Amino acid sequence: MNKGKSKKHARKSTLTRDYLIRATYNYLQRFATTEKNLGRVLDRKVRRRLPDTDCDALYDQAKDWIEDIVHKAVQQNLVNDRQFAHARAASLIRSGNSKMKIIQKLQAKGVTPDVIADVMQNLSDQHEDMDFLAAVKYARKRRFGAFSIRHNGKDIVEKERASMCRAGFSYSLAGRVLNMPHDAMEDILYSKD
């Protein structure tokens, strides 16, 4: 039993700059990310690797390494917040997320407000009514309104409207989408896809 603990401790104590560089490249091969999020990921890796003893000096040195590695990844264009935000927002629109949800998800990843505003403006120019299209896609995905397999009782419609409002769509937009006929919704979905 002690043998397993010593291996674990030995594994945790091997924190080097090379380890962080390898971890960065491995992460970037699998995921697109932002500058701030990459720093968070590397910080978590450092915290897991540090021994449980007092090691503030090593942690401070690791923070400097992280800052330098993230800076170099940005210089090499391996990490680009604007490209990430644009690709992520476009993907979220296609999957039926409201503007508000998209903004919240980008903020959670560490994208700055000015980049978010630019990306959302760019996407608004490309899609004439982003929220309406996203609301129709959300209704299809959740089987609301004309896509519903349940009866059209008032209770069900209000629950569906409440769900759409929690997803970031306005009350009036939710009502408009839920009251649309099935053919009109399909025309919107298939003409935009």
C-alpha angles and dihedrals in degrees: 000000000000089000091062092049093051092051091050091049091047091050091050094050096058101090114152137157089247090056090054092048091051090046090051094052092044091051094046091050090060105032141034109224147164129255093253094045092050088054090051092049092050091045090055090050090052092049091051092049098048116096117246092250125093106292108152093139092055091046091051090050090048090052089056090049091050092050091050094046093049091047091052092047089055092047091051089049091240087125118039117166094197094052091044092050093048094049094043094047092049090050092049091050091052090052094052105262121151123238090253093054091047091052091048093050092049091049090051089056091053101256111156119246094244092054090047091051092050093048093047091048091050091050091046088056091052096045115043096207108015098170094048093052091045091050091053090049090048091051091051092047093049094037094240130155113354090003092056120119092196126084118275098250120156091244092056093047092051091049090050091048091049090050091051091049091052087051089060103264120130120254093245094047091050090052092047092052095043091052096049119110119248095248093053091050092050091049090055093046098047097039091055099042 
